[in-house]
Amino acid sequence: MLVTVLVMLPAVDRLHVTPARDVASDYVFSLVQWEITNFFGKWVHLAGELLPGKKPSREERVALVDEYLQTSLLAEKEERLLEGRAARSGGKGLSVSRETLDELRALQRSLRPTAEEAVEAELSAVLDKESFGWWGDLLFPPVDIKFGQMPTIIVTSRRDEIKRLERVLLEPDLEGIQRGVLEDELLEEHDLSAIVGNLAGLSTYPTLVTDTDSLRSVLRTTAHEWLHVYWFFRPFGQSFWSSQEMATLNETAADVAGRELGDATFVRMGGDLDDNARRFLPQEDRDPRFTAMMRETRRNAEELLAEGKIEETEEYLKQRWWNLRLGGYGLRKLNQAYFALHGLYGESASAVSHIGDQVAEFREYFASVGDFIRALSGVSSYEEFLERLEVERARNL
């Protein structure tokens, strides 16, 4: 697994200076440093559990996951409240609140390793049922996650075309004001559209997963990111950056399969899929109005850009952003880079390609999600995927 990490790092921790790295140099998140800090920590904890009487039962570990996620949410809420009070009072009279936050963070740290292992074990069991084990229950790559604060990401696009140019990981929790400063600098100094967005997971190794979401969402994210690591060793994942279509195909397939694997793990851990079910539908089904508005916006923006009307496009996007805000949709910014970031996912409201529908159709032709995942593993181009889709379509007539 150390070899895996060393092979993966050069692709995600580039050292050469680019516009986004230049402007955001004070805030860049180093994956190399993160790996050095986190890769071996879990194995030390696991070694400690080998001592007699140290390893909790499965039931204890599963129950502890909920406690950990609730503690993480409480700590996050308390920290936000504390920051707000500090801003209003100049930092006076906050000792009691600081003690509460420190206690929550200490509890969070103590629960984290066991919560991570519980999620890893439960998803691994689901993957084993889908026949991903090599010998017996040996799984490669093993499911290995790290809960914690997620880095943010800055994405740039050309102004005359919705086309992603750069993606650079930045420090977690960048304030809205600072995000705007970075975006404005890229526009003014490099003539690039830019946006700083949030992440829910990152396919490092261990996989970095947010701990401030619901259990079902966390499990879906964990499965999604494991799939990227799994496909990394196969033509499908290795062709991720070969074209925009392959990037969208990878992300969309990971969304589709990740939902199924995550939900199966959720049920295995005692969850009820009927609880708040609408929240977990694909975005088009969850909020068809927003999806229709965003896809119309993107199509209109692309038509204007095709005519060379850059300023008119940006004015149009500002107007649409304001209308969306008035309609209750709290988008921080809407520009070319927004669509370059979110349009990568074929099922998102910002996508206008047919890849989302094509992946959904391809999934229908396989009896299990495991067969679907393996069928994609050997695909190395979008054209090859379309050929496979035609073959499966003809076979199922």
C-alpha positions in Angstrom: 0.0 0.0 0.0 3.0 2.3 0.5 3.9 1.8 -3.1 0.3 2.6 -4.0 0.6 5.9 -2.2 3.9 6.8 -3.8 2.6 6.0 -7.2 -0.6 8.1 -6.7 1.0 11.2 -5.2 2.7 12.7 -8.2 -0.6 13.0 -10.1 -2.2 15.1 -7.3 0.6 17.0 -5.7 2.3 18.8 -8.6 5.2 21.1 -7.7 5.3 23.4 -10.8 3.8 26.9 -10.5 0.5 27.5 -12.3 -1.9 30.4 -12.1 -4.0 28.9 -9.4 -1.0 27.8 -7.4 0.6 31.1 -7.8 -2.4 33.1 -6.5 -3.3 30.6 -3.8 0.2 29.8 -2.7 -0.4 30.7 0.9 -3.3 28.3 1.2 -2.3 25.2 -0.8 -3.1 21.9 0.9 -0.1 19.5 0.6 -1.2 15.9 0.0 2.4 14.7 0.5 2.4 16.1 4.0 -1.0 14.8 4.7 0.0 11.3 3.6 3.1 11.3 5.8 1.1 12.4 8.8 -1.8 10.0 8.3 -0.7 6.9 6.5 0.8 4.9 9.4 -1.3 6.3 12.2 -4.1 3.7 11.8 -1.8 0.7 11.7 -0.4 1.8 15.1 -3.9 1.8 16.5 -4.7 -1.5 15.0 -1.6 -3.0 16.5 -2.8 -1.8 19.9 -6.1 -3.6 19.4 -4.3 -6.9 18.9 -3.7 -7.0 22.7 -6.1 -9.3 24.6 -9.4 -7.6 25.5 -8.7 -4.4 23.5 -10.8 -5.0 20.4 -14.4 -4.0 20.6 -17.2 -6.2 19.3 -18.9 -5.5 15.9 -22.0 -4.2 17.7 -20.0 -1.8 19.8 -18.1 -0.5 16.8 -21.3 0.0 14.7 -23.0 1.9 17.6 -19.9 4.0 18.1 -20.0 5.4 14.5 -23.3 7.2 15.2 -21.8 8.6 18.4 -18.7 9.8 16.6 -20.6 11.5 13.8 -22.9 13.3 16.3 -19.9 14.4 18.3 -18.3 15.8 15.1 -21.4 17.7 14.2 -21.7 19.1 17.8 -18.0 20.1 17.7 -18.4 21.8 14.4 -21.5 23.7 15.6 -19.8 24.8 18.8 -16.8 26.0 16.9 -19.0 28.1 14.6 -20.8 29.6 17.6 -17.5 30.4 19.3 -16.1 32.1 16.2 -19.3 34.2 16.0 -19.1 35.2 19.6 -15.4 36.0 19.3 -16.1 38.3 16.4 -18.9 40.1 18.3 -17.1 40.4 21.7 -13.4 40.7 20.7 -12.6 37.3 22.3 -13.7 38.3 25.8 -15.6 35.9 28.1 -15.2 32.7 26.0 -13.4 30.4 28.4 -16.4 28.3 29.2 -17.3 27.8 25.6 -13.7 27.0 24.7 -13.7 24.3 27.4 -16.8 22.7 25.9 -15.3 22.7 22.4 -12.1 21.2 23.8 -14.0 18.4 25.5 -15.9 17.7 22.3 -12.7 17.6 20.2 -11.1 15.3 22.7 -14.0 12.9 22.6 -14.0 13.1 18.8 -10.3 12.1 18.7 -10.8 9.2 21.0 -13.7 7.8 19.0 -12.3 8.4 15.5 -10.0 5.4 15.0 -12.7 2.9 16.0 -15.4 4.6 14.0 -13.1 4.5 10.9 -12.5 0.8 11.4 -16.2 0.1 11.8 -17.0 1.8 8.5 -14.1 0.1 6.8 -15.2 -3.3 8.0 -18.8 -2.9 7.1 -18.1 -1.7 3.5 -15.5 -4.4 3.1 -18.1 -7.0 4.0 -20.4 -5.6 1.3 -17.6 -5.6 -1.2 -16.8 -9.2 -0.3 -20.4 -10.2 -1.1 -19.9 -8.5 -4.5 -17.0 -10.8 -5.1 -14.2 -8.3 -4.9 -12.0 -10.4 -2.6 -8.9 -12.0 -4.0 -8.3 -14.9 -1.6 -11.0 -15.4 0.9 -11.9 -12.0 2.3 -8.7 -10.4 1.3 -9.6 -7.1 -0.5 -7.4 -5.0 -2.7 -7.1 -2.2 -2.4 -8.3 -2.4 1.3 -10.9 0.0 2.4 -9.0 2.6 4.5 -10.5 5.9 5.5 -9.5 8.9 7.5 -12.3 11.1 9.0 -11.4 14.8 9.2 -11.7 18.3 7.8 -11.9 18.3 4.1 -9.6 20.6 2.0 -11.3 23.0 -0.3 -10.6 23.1 -4.0 -10.1 25.9 -6.5 -11.0 25.2 -10.1 -10.3 27.5 -13.1 -11.9 27.7 -16.5 -11.4 29.7 -19.6 -13.7 32.7 -19.9 -14.5 32.0 -23.5 -15.4 28.4 -23.0 -16.6 26.2 -20.1 -13.5 24.1 -19.8 -11.7 23.1 -16.6 -8.0 24.0 -16.7 -6.8 23.6 -13.1 -7.8 22.0 -9.8 -5.7 22.8 -6.7 -6.5 21.6 -3.2 -6.5 24.4 -0.6 -6.8 24.5 3.2 -10.1 23.5 4.8 -12.6 26.1 5.9 -11.5 29.1 3.8 -13.7 32.0 4.6 -16.1 33.3 1.9 -14.2 36.6 1.8 -10.9 34.9 1.1 -12.4 32.7 -1.5 -13.7 35.8 -3.3 -10.3 37.4 -3.1 -8.6 34.4 -4.8 -11.2 34.2 -7.5 -11.0 37.9 -8.2 -7.1 37.8 -8.4 -7.3 34.9 -11.0 -9.8 36.9 -13.0 -7.8 40.2 -12.9 -4.2 38.8 -13.2 -4.7 35.7 -15.4 -8.1 36.4 -17.2 -9.5 33.1 -15.8 -12.9 32.3 -14.3 -12.3 30.6 -10.9 -14.3 29.2 -8.0 -13.4 27.8 -4.6 -15.7 24.9 -3.7 -16.1 22.3 -1.0 -15.4 18.5 -1.1 -17.1 15.6 0.7 -14.4 13.1 0.0 -11.0 12.7 -1.6 -9.4 9.6 -3.0 -6.1 9.8 -1.2 -4.9 6.7 0.6 -6.3 6.5 3.3 -9.4 8.0 1.7 -10.2 11.3 3.3 -14.0 11.5 4.2 -16.0 14.3 5.9 -17.3 13.5 9.3 -19.9 16.3 9.4 -22.6 14.5 7.3 -25.2 11.9 7.9 -24.2 8.2 8.2 -25.8 7.3 4.9 -24.0 10.1 3.1 -20.7 9.2 4.7 -21.0 5.6 3.6 -21.9 6.7 0.0 -18.8 9.0 -0.1 -16.6 6.3 1.3 -17.7 3.8 -1.4 -17.4 6.5 -4.1 -13.8 7.3 -3.1 -12.8 3.6 -2.8 -14.0 3.0 -6.3 -11.6 5.7 -7.6 -8.8 3.9 -5.8 -10.0 0.5 -7.1 -10.2 1.8 -10.7 -6.8 3.5 -10.4 -5.2 0.1 -10.9 -7.3 -0.6 -14.0 -7.6 1.1 -17.5 -10.8 2.8 -16.5 -9.3 4.8 -13.7 -5.9 5.2 -15.4 -7.8 7.0 -18.3 -9.5 9.4 -16.0 -7.6 12.5 -17.3 -7.4 11.3 -21.0 -10.5 13.4 -21.9 -13.3 15.4 -20.4 -15.7 12.5 -21.3 -13.6 10.0 -19.4 -13.4 12.2 -16.3 -17.2 12.6 -16.3 -17.6 8.9 -17.0 -15.4 8.0 -14.0 -17.2 10.4 -11.6 -20.7 9.4 -12.8 -20.0 5.7 -12.5 -18.5 6.2 -9.0 -21.7 8.1 -8.1 -24.0 5.4 -9.3 -22.1 2.5 -7.9 -21.1 4.4 -4.7 -24.8 5.0 -3.9 -25.6 1.3 -4.2 -22.6 0.1 -2.2 -23.1 2.9 0.4 -26.8 2.1 0.8 -26.1 -1.6 1.2 -23.6 -0.8 3.9 -26.1 1.5 5.6 -28.7 -1.3 5.7 -26.1 -3.8 7.0 -25.4 -1.3 9.9 -29.1 -1.2 10.8 -30.1 1.8 8.7 -33.6 2.3 7.2 -33.6 3.5 3.6 -37.1 4.9 3.9 -36.0 7.4 6.5 -35.8 10.8 4.8 -35.6 9.0 1.5 -36.1 12.0 -0.8 -33.0 13.6 0.5 -30.9 10.8 -1.0 -32.4 10.7 -4.4 -30.3 11.8 -7.4 -30.4 15.6 -7.8 -32.7 15.5 -10.8 -35.3 13.6 -8.9 -34.8 15.4 -5.6 -35.1 18.9 -7.1 -36.3 18.8 -10.7 -36.9 22.6 -10.7 -33.4 23.5 -9.8 -32.0 20.9 -12.2 -34.1 22.4 -15.1 -33.0 25.9 -14.3 -29.3 25.1 -14.1 -29.2 23.1 -17.3 -31.1 25.8 -19.1 -28.6 28.3 -17.7 -25.6 26.3 -18.9 -27.0 25.7 -22.4 -27.7 29.4 -22.8 -24.3 30.3 -21.5 -22.6 28.0 -23.9 -24.6 29.4 -26.8 -23.5 33.0 -25.9 -19.8 31.9 -25.5 -19.9 30.1 -28.9 -20.8 33.5 -30.4 -17.8 35.1 -28.7 -20.0 37.1 -26.2 -17.9 36.7 -23.1 -19.1 39.8 -21.2 -22.7 39.1 -22.1 -22.4 35.6 -20.8 -21.0 36.7 -17.5 -23.7 39.4 -17.1 -26.3 36.7 -17.9 -24.8 34.3 -15.3 -24.9 37.1 -12.7 -28.6 37.7 -13.4 -29.4 34.0 -13.2 -27.4 33.8 -9.9 -29.5 36.5 -8.5 -32.8 34.8 -9.6 -31.6 31.6 -8.1 -30.8 33.3 -4.8 -34.2 34.9 -4.7 -35.7 31.5 -5.4 -34.0 30.1 -2.2 -30.9 28.5 -3.8 -27.9 29.8 -1.9 -25.2 29.6 -4.6 -22.2 31.7 -3.6 -21.2 32.3 -7.2 -22.2 31.3 -10.7 -19.6 31.5 -13.4 -17.9 29.4 -16.1 -15.7 27.7 -13.4 -18.8 26.7 -11.4 -20.0 24.7 -14.4 -16.5 23.3 -15.0 -16.4 22.1 -11.4 -19.9 20.7 -11.0 -20.6 19.7 -14.6 -18.0 16.9 -14.2 -20.6 14.8 -12.5 -23.0 13.4 -15.1 -26.1 13.4 -12.9 -25.6 16.9 -11.5 -27.8 19.8 -12.2 -24.9 21.5 -14.0 -24.3 18.7 -16.5 -25.6 18.8 -20.0 -23.9 15.7 -21.5 -25.7 12.4 -22.2 -23.2 10.5 -20.0 -25.4 10.5 -16.9 -28.2 8.7 -18.9 -25.8 6.4 -20.6 -24.2 5.2 -17.3 -27.7 4.7 -15.8 -28.7 2.6 -18.9 -25.4 0.6 -18.7 -26.1 -0.2 -15.1 -29.5 -1.7 -15.9 -27.8 -4.4 -18.0 -26.0 -6.0 -15.1 -27.5 -8.2 -12.3 -25.3 -6.7 -9.6 -23.4 -3.5 -8.9 -20.2 -5.6 -8.7 -20.6 -6.8 -12.3 -21.3 -3.2 -13.4 -18.0 -2.1 -11.7 -16.0 -4.9 -13.2 -17.5 -4.3 -16.7 -16.2 -0.7 -16.6 -12.8 -1.6 -15.3 -11.3 -2.5 -18.7 -12.8 0.6 -20.5 -10.0 3.0 -21.5 -11.9 5.5 -23.7 -15.3 7.1 -24.0 -15.6 5.6 -27.5 -14.9 2.1 -26.1 -17.6 2.7 -23.4 -20.2 3.6 -26.2 -19.2 0.4 -28.0 -19.7 -1.7 -24.8 -23.1 0.1 -24.3 -24.2 -0.9 -27.8 -23.2 -4.5 -27.2 -25.1 -4.7 -24.0 -28.1 -2.9 -25.5 -28.2 -5.4 -28.4 -27.8 -8.4 -26.0 -30.7 -7.3 -23.9 -33.2 -6.6 -26.8 
